[in-house]
Amino acid sequence: MNQYPQDYYYTPAEYQAAQWQGVLGTLMGVAVLVAMAAWAFSLVKKAIKGEEVKYPL
């Protein structure tokens, strides 16, 4: 046998689905990163102003 079974070959539609999963995952990761950075900078801003800063941990 010199070929893989047919199950190992993907159609363009399956590649496209995987590509969109990757794009969506990347966008969600970037959104979470931006949200965490905004939260961290708000804490730093409060600390610089001299306000009380409570950490969640």
MODAPE-V631481 format. One line per field, one symbol per residue. ss: DSSP state (h for helix, s for strand, l for the rest). psi: psi as a letter, one per 40 degrees, with the letter a starting at -180 (. if undefined). burial: I if it has 16 or more other ideal C-beta (glycine too) atoms within 10 Angstrom, else O. A space follows every 50 residues. Layout:
ss=???
psi=???
burial=???
This chain:
ss=lllllhhhlllhhhhhhhhhhhhhhhhhhhhhhhhhhhhhhhhhhhhhhl lllllll
psi=heiiiddehiidddddddddddddddddddddddddddddddddddddee ihhhie.
burial=OOOOOOOOOOOOOOOOOOOOOOOOOOOOOOOOOOOOOOOOOOOOOOOOOO OOOOOOO
